[in-house]
Amino acid sequence: MRYTSDLTVIRGGEKVKLEGVQFYSFYQSQEDADNGKVSVAIDFYVKPIEKTFGTVMQQTVSQTVTMAKTVWQSLIMLVQGRFSFNDLSGPVGITKAVSVVASEGLKINFMSAVNNIIFIMALITINLGVVNLLPFPALDGGRFVFLLIEAIIRRPLPRKLEYIVNGVGLVILLLFIAVISVKDVWQLITGTFPGM
């Protein structure tokens, strides 16, 4: 059985539309066949990128930018209400996520576990960097807002005001971390933590 679809690929830097590309498709079970649920086998190969210093650096920058975009889009979706409170994780949840990806990697081999851990460490680092640039008191983004205001009004703001605003921001952040950590611990105890 064949599944047919149109694809758009990039060849020589230009987008090329391929019409009527056939994929091998199959039913995984009799139940799938009865319900018309077809699985598609990807029966083509992707040419690997030659590993040189230049391509490694290019991919490093490209993947870092992609991760930063993902974090930024996640923050926007959080503000839009497309994520719930249960989707957030603090230090406890991050530790659990690292152990989950490491154990999944170990099912393949030791190096897969190491690669998974390095990947999630990179994601956490980029996540912290993006969040730190948010214009919120006690973060570097909040400090940048103060500097911007001082540049606009052409005089320094009272340091006491900055200390108070940053102090309030820090208390809010610490309370938020505490609430998220309690939620993570509760999910671990009750077995409702994602991935368990």
N, C-alpha and C positions, 0 to 999 in steps of 0.2 A: 504494500500500500504506500502511496506517495502523497505528501502534503506539499502544496505549491504556494509560494509567497513571493512578493516583490521585495528586493533588498536594495539599499543604497550603500555603496562602499566608496572608499577613497583610494584612487589609483593615481599615482604620480602627482599627488596634491590636488586632484580634481575629484568632485563627487560624480560617481557613475551609478545610474540606476539599472539594476539587473531585474528584468521581469521574468516571472514564471520559474523561479528557482525551485527545484524539486528537492524535498527532504524526505528521507526514509521515515515513515511513521508506523506506529504499531500500538496495539492494545496491551497494557501490562497485565490485565486480568480479564476474566469473562465478565465481571461486574462492570469494568470500564467499557467493554464492548457493548454491553447492554445499554449503558448510559451514554454511549457515543463519545466517551472521553479518550481522546487520541494523544499519545505521547510522541514527540518528535525527536528523532536521533540526529544530532548535529554531526554530519558526516563530511566535514571539511576541516582543513588545518589552517592554523594561523602561523605565518612565518615569524620565527623568533628574531629579536633584535640582536645584532652582533654586540658582544660585551667588550666595550672599549672604555677608556677613561671618560671620553666625551659622552657616550651614550648613557653610561652610569650616572654621570652628573646631570644630564638632561632628564632622565627618568626620575632622579631624586627630586629635582625642582618641580617637575610635572606632578608627581605624586603628592608632594608637600602642598602644592597649590590646590590640588583636588581635595585633599583632606581638610584644608582650611575652608574651602568653599562648603564642604559637607557640614562642618561645624557651624559655620555662619548660617547656612540654610536651616539647620536644626534649631538654632536659637530663634530664628524668625518663625519657624513652625511652632515653637514652644510659646512664643508671645501670641501667636494667632490661635492658640488653644488646640492645636492639632495633636499635641502630646498631653498626656495626663500626668498628674503628680507621681503616679506609680512608675512612669517611664524614666524618671530621674534617678540618678545614682550618685552617692557620695563616696568617700574613701572605702567604706565597707563593701559597697556594691562593685567598685572598681577592682578591689582585691579579689572578689568572687569571680568577676568577669575574666581576670587574668588567669585564675586557676582553671576556669572552664576552657579557655582557648588553649592553655598549655596541655590539659588532659586530652582535648580533641586532637592536638598535634601529636601527642605521644601514641595515639592509636595508629598513626602512620609510621613515624620514627622520631628519634630524638631531635634531629635537625629541624623537622617540621614544628615541633614544640618550641624550639628556640626562635625560629622565624616568626611564629605566631606571637610570642612574647615581645619580640623586637617591634613587630608591627603595631601591637596595641600600645606599647610604650611610646612609639612615635605619635600615634593618634592622641594619647593622653597629653603629651607635651604640646602638640599643636593646639589641642583643645584649651589647655591652660593659657597658652599665648594669646589666642583669640579672645577668650573670656577676660583676660587681664587688660585688654585694650578697650573693653566696654566703658562708656562714659558714666561710670558709677563711682561714688566716693570710696576711698580706700584702695582703689585699683589704679593702675598706671593711666588708664583712660580717663579716670576722674581727675588725676593730676594734670593731664593734658588739657582738660576743659578749663581748669583754673588758669593755666598758662595762656590759653586762648583768650579768656576773659581779661586777663591782665594786659595782653597785647592790644586788645580792642580799646580798653579804657585808659591805656598808657600809664598805669600806676599799679603798684602791687596791692593785692587784697590784704586785709588784716590777717596775720598769721593765726590769730586766735580763731577767726571764722573758719579758716581752712582746717585747723585742728578739730574743731567741733564737728564740722561736716564729715571729715574723714573718720572721726571717732564713731559717729552715728552709723556711717556706712559700714564700718568694721563690725559693729555690734550686730547689724542686720545680717551681714554675711555669715558671722559665726553662728547666729541663731538658725539661719537657713541650713548651714552645714550640719548642725546638731539635729534638726528636724529630719533631714534627709538620712542621716546616719541611723537614727532611731527607726525610721521606716525600713531601711535596708536590713537592720538586725531583726526586726519583726518579720520581714519576708523570709529571712533565712531560718528563723525559728519555726515559722508556720509552713515552710516548704513551698511558698508561693513566689519565691524569687525567680525571675525569668532565667531559663536555662537549667532549672533543677528538675 
